[in-house]
Amino acid sequence: MSSRRAVLSVLLGLIALPGAGARAADAPADSSGQTLPVLEQVVATVDDEVVLLGEIVADVQYHALQQGAMPSPAEQRELLQEARDRRIEEKLLVAKAKRDQIQIGDEDLNMALDGHIDQLRKQAGGDAGFARELDREGITERELRRNLREPMREQLLAQRVVERLSLDTQVGDEELRGFYEQNKNNPEIIPLRPKAAQLSHIVVIPQASPERERELRDKLAEIHRRLDAGEDFGDIAKALSQGPAAARGGDLGWWDLKDIALPELALAVANLPPGAVTDDVQSEQGYHVLKMEERDGQRVHFRQIFVPLPISDGERQAARDRAREAWQRLQAGEDWDKVVAEYSDDTPTKDKGGLLPPIPEEQLDDRYLSIVEALEPGEYSGVFLGKHGYQILRLESRDASRAFAFDEVADQLRTQLIARKRNQAIQNYLGQLEQELLVTRVPLPPLEQIAGLSPGG
């Protein structure tokens, strides 16, 4: 079973757990003298609400599946304690919401349920996979929705209480300045500004002939016509994509966003929701049409239809020769800005002397870094094949690593400080609620008695 399917089984298994979300009076009892199933044991009570062992075990299993390995026994014990504390906090907030007579309307509740079930369906790989998971757990979608209704209502109630607390959190300018002065030399709170290079460039991009460019546009138009007509993305990829994954319907599998080599692709899929398809995305290699299959945080599973740039060897040579001509004119003493305006194909920068935003040197790949490190301010490189064409780089200045000035980080610090104050206010509030309400923590059983955990780590 894949990790995502396993996560879904954990979630559905928790929902199907007898007594999940029960009140203390309704919790599984031992009136017959029989031993309770361990996962149904009560591990905490908040007023007349209970937390079951199975609920917090599911949290630990979910953590293990996300990490790809079961934690050590000591870590499992710590995770169980933390999961129990989170459940207690949720129930404290729910109890407060009920005391304040906060209501969740059916419209809001149904919308939240729809979104949650849609997410479970996507995690299962679609309708068929979702149906299989429900069948494996012995529950229908209607029963699932009914079982989720009260836990979802409680989650929304807790959120409303937190939102009310958050509305009152403000950070004034004087407080913000004081926070900066107190922490400006603490890199754990305000990291140092990294070493950066201010660069200008000339870039000459190989250009396809009008005929070849027209062929490319016609092919991209055909792809979008077929997509608009409702044809399956994978079938179109098999027919028209020229990438290595074409035979698999363009399926590129799972990727961490940080590991996607082409920055244009990483940017295009960073916030793309499951099922969505991009417009044409141009990279140094060609044009990509991307479809998001599913995502899990910073990990994405997507497909592509790839159409390479129709550039011939002769057209590449022409671009290289043009860049070399620009370099020779610089060598002859011509003004940098004039040569940039005449030769560079980078429209956003050619009228600004090719000036680029400051680039932290840690973000440069090894080839670019070696070129930049060899330059002194005012010097320019030779011609080289870069990410978007044939380039010449000029180093304008180099900034050493230093502390950020207040104005450079004020907005980020305000957000950070507001979040800190909100978290502290919530923790203080929870502490008050725990004093007002009856909270009991029951000792946890040994790991070897808990199904689904591994005492050996």
N, C-alpha and C positions, 0 to 999 in steps of 0.2 A: 504494500500500500504506500503511495506517495505521502510525503510529509503533509501536504495540504489536505489530502483525503483523511489522513490520520487526525489532523487537527479538527476536521469536520466531525469525525466520529467521536472525538472527545467532547465536542460541544453538544452533539445530539445525545450522547450517552448521559451527559450531565442533565439535560432537559428531561430525559426519560427516568432519571433516578427517583425512586419512590421517596416522597417526603421532601423533595427539593423545594425550597422556598416556603416550607411549612411554618406554622406558628408553633410555639412551644407546646401548647396543649394538644396539637395534632401530630407531634413528632413520633417516629417509630418507638414503640415502648417494649419493655421486657416483662410484661405482666404475666406471661405464661411461664416465665423462668427460662425461656430459650435464649441463646446467645444471639444478639442482633447482628445482621450483616455489618461488617466493619464500616463500610462506606456510608451506612445510614446512621452512624453514631453522631450524636450532637457534640460539637467541639466548642460552641459558644452560644450564649443567649444574650439578646438585647431586648429589654422589656419582655414582651411575650413572643418575640421572634427568635428563630434558631438559625445557626449556621451548621451545616452538615459536613462531615469529613469529606464526603465525595465531592463537594463543591470546591474545596481547597486543593484536593488531589488533582482535580481537572485543571486547575490553574498551574500546578507544577508540571503536569504532563504537557500542557500547552507551551510552557517555557522551554521544556526539554526538546520538543519538536522544533521550535524556532531556532534553538541553538545547535540542533543536530546531534545531541548526545545527552544522556541522563547525567545530571549533576552528581557529585559525590554525596555520600550519606549525610555528612555535615551540612552541605549546601542544601540538600533536600529538606532537612529539618528547618533550616533558616527560611527557605522558601515557603514551607507550610505555615510557619509562624507569620510571615509577611502577608501571605494570602488570607489567613484568618483575620489579621488586623484590617486588611482592606475591606473584607466582607462586613466586619463590625462597623467600620466607618460608614459604609454605604447604608447600613441599617439605622445607624444613628441619624444620618441625614434624612432618611425616609421618615423616621419617627418624628423629627422636627417638622418636616413638611406637612405631615398629617396633623400635628398639633396646631400648625399655622393655617390649616384648612386650605393648603395649596391644592389645586385641582388640575388634572391632566385631561383635556377634552378628548373625545373619541377620535376626532380628526387628527390631532397630533399623535395620538397613540397608534392609530392605524398607519399613518405615514411612517412612523418609526419602525413598526413591524414589517411593513412592506420593504423598507430599505434593508433591514436586517436579514430577512428571508432571501431577498435578491442577492445579498452578499454571500450567504451560505450556498445559494445555487451556483454562483460563479466559482466559489471555492471548490465545488464538486465537479466543475468542468461543464456545466450546462444542465438542462432539464433531465437528460437521461442519467447522468451521474448522480444528480440530486435524488432522483427517484430510487436509485440503487442504494444510496446511503440511508434513506428513510426506511426502505424495506429491510436493510440489514439491522437497523435499530428497532424494527417492529413498530413503527409509528407512521401515521399518515400526515400529509401536509396540514390538513385541518386540525389534527390533534397537536401537531407541532405549534401551529399558530396559537391555539388555545392555551397550551402550556407556557408559551412565551409571553402571553399577554400580561400577566401580573408581574413577572420579573422586569419586563420592559417598562411597565408603568412605574415601578419603584426606581428604576434607573433614571427615568425622566424626572421624577420627583426630587431625587438627589441632585440632579443637574440644576434644577430650578433654585434650590437652596444655595448652591455654590455660585450661581449667576448673581443672586441677590447680594451675596457677600462681595463678589468681585466688582460690582457697580460702585461700591463705596471706596475703592482703592485709587488713590491719586498720589502723584509725585510732583512736588513743586520744584521750581528752578533752583532755589537755594539748597534744598535737600539733594537734588541731583548733582549740583556742583560739589557739595560736601562729600558725596559718595565717590565722585571721581577723584578728588584730592586725596581721600583716604586710601584709594585702591589703585591709583595710577601706576604705581611701581610693583603691583602684585600681578604677575602674568597669568596666574590661575583665574583671576577675575577679569582683568583687561589684558588680553594677549598683546605682545609687542607687534607693531606693524612690521611685516616681513621685508627683507631686502627686496627692492624693486628697481626695475629698469624703465626709463622713459625712452621709447623708441619711435623712430619714423621709418617708413618703408616705401619702396616702389615695388609694385607687383604687376607682372605682365601675365595675363591669363591666356592660355592657348584658346583660340577661337575656332569653332567648327565652321565649315563652309555653309552658306545659306541653305543649300540643298540638304546637307546632312542635319542641320538644325531643324529644318522643316520636318524631316523624317522623325526626329526625336519628339517634336511637339505632337505630331500625328499619333505616335504610339502612346504618349501620355494621355492624349485626349481619348483614345480608344479605351485605355484602362479605366478612366473615370466614367465613360459612358456605360461600360459594362457593370461597374460598381453601382452606378445610379439606377441601373435596371434591375438590381437585386441579385446579380450573379454572385456565387460564392467566391470570397477573396482567394481561397486556396486554389480553386480551379483556374482563376485568372492568372495567379502566380505561376502555376504549372505551364500555362500556355504562353505567357508573355515575359515573365521575369528572366533576366539573364544572370542572376546571381547563383551562387553555389547551392542554395537551399531551394531552388525552383522545383526540383523533383519532389520535395516534401511540402509542396504548397507554400513555399516561402517561410516555413516555420524555422525561426532562429533559436527557439528554446528559451530557457531562463537565463537572465543576465542581471548582475548587480549593475546599477546605473554607472557606478564609478569605473567599471571595467569595459564599458562600451567604447571602442577605440575612436570612432568618429564623433567628435563633439556635437555636430549638427544632429545626429541621430539621438544622442543622449538627451539633448535639449528638447527634441521633438516629442520624445516619449516620457519625459520627466513627470508630466502631469496629465498624460493622456488616459482617460478612463477606459475600463474594459469595454470592448465592442466598438470603440471609436476608431476612425480611419483618418489619417492626416491628409493634408494637401501634399503637393510635390515638395520633397525636402532635397535640396541640392547639397552635395558634398564634393570633396575633391575627386571622388570616384565616379559620380554620376547623379542620377535622380532616384529617390527612394519614395515609395508610397508605403506607409506603415500602418499595421492594424494591431491594436493592443488586445491580446487574448485574456490575460489575467495579470494581476499584480499583487505583491505582498510587501508593503512598505517600499524600500529602495530596491527591491527585486522585481523584474518585469519579464513577462513572457509575451513575445510579439512576433509578427510575421512581416515580411517585406516583399514588395514587387520592385525589382531593381532594373533600371535602364541605364547602362553605362554612357558616359559622355562620348559622343561620336567624333573623337579627335584622332586624326591620322598622325603618323610619324612626321610627315612634312609640316603639319600645322603646329606640332610641338616644337619642331626645329625653328620655325618662324618666330614663335614666341621667345625661344631662347636667344635667337639672334637679336631680337628687338631689345631684350633686357641687357644683352651685352653691349649694344649700341648706347643705351642709356648710361651704363657704367663707364664706357669710354669717354663720353661727354663730361661726366663728373671728373674723371681723371684729367681731362683737359682744362679743368678749372671752372666749368660752368656752374651757375648757381643751383643749389640743391632744389629749392622750391620750384624753379623754372623747369627743371628736368622732371620732377615729380608730376607737375601739371601736364606735361606733354606726353609722358610715357605710362604713367601708372593707370591700371584698370580698376583700382579700388575707389569707386565713386565717393563713398563717405569721407575719405581722407585726402583725395588728390588735390583739392582746393585749400587744404590746410597744411601743406608741406608734408603730407603723408603721416601726420602725427597720430600715434595710437595712444589709448589710455595707458597709464602706468601699469606694468605687468609685474606681479611678484615673481621673482626669479625661481621660486620653488614650483611655480606652475608651468615653467618652460620645460619642454622635453630635452633630452640630452643633446640633440643636434643643435637646437636653437640656443641652448644654454652655452655650449662650447663656442658658438659664434659670438654671442653677446659678451662673454667673459674675455674674449680676445680683443675687444674694442675699447678704446678710450673715448671719453665724451668728444663729439664732433667727428669721429671717424666712422667710416661706412665699410660694409663687408663687400666681398665679391658677389657674383651672381650664383645663386643656388636654387635648387628646386624645392620649394616650400609646400605648405599644405594646400595652397590655392593657386599656385603658379610659380613663375620664376621671380625670385625676390632679391632685393638689395636692402639691407638693414643699416640704419644709422643710429648710433647711440647718442641720445641727447643729454642724458644725465643718469646717474646711478645714486639711488637713495639707500643709505645704510639702514639696517634694522633699528627701530627706535620706538619709544612710547608714543601712542596716539595722542594728539592734542584733543582737548575737550570737545571742540566743535566737530571733530571727525567722528566721535563715538557717542555724542550726546543722545541721539535718537535710539541707538541700540541699548545704551545704558538705561534709558528711561524704561524701555520695554523689559529689560532684565530686572530692574528694581521693582517695577510694578508686579512682575511675576513672583518675585521673592516675597513681597509684602502680602500678596494674595495667598500664597502658600502658607505663610506664617499665620495669617488671619484665620484661614481654614483650620489649621492645626490647633490653634488656640480655641477656636469655636468647638471643634470636636472634643477637646479636653473638657470644656465646660459641659457639653452634652453628656459625656461619659460620667461626670459627677452627678448630673441630674437624673439620668436613667440607670436602671439596674443592668449592669454588664457583667457577665460571668464567662470566664474562660475555663474550659475543661481540659485536663492534661491529654496530650495526643498519645495514641498508642504507638508501640515500637514499629519501625519501618517494616519489619518482616511480617507484620500482621496486616499491612495495607496493600491491597491489590492494586497493581498498576505502578507501584514504585519498586525500586531496586535497592535493597539494603547493601548490596555490594558496589553501588555506584554505577 
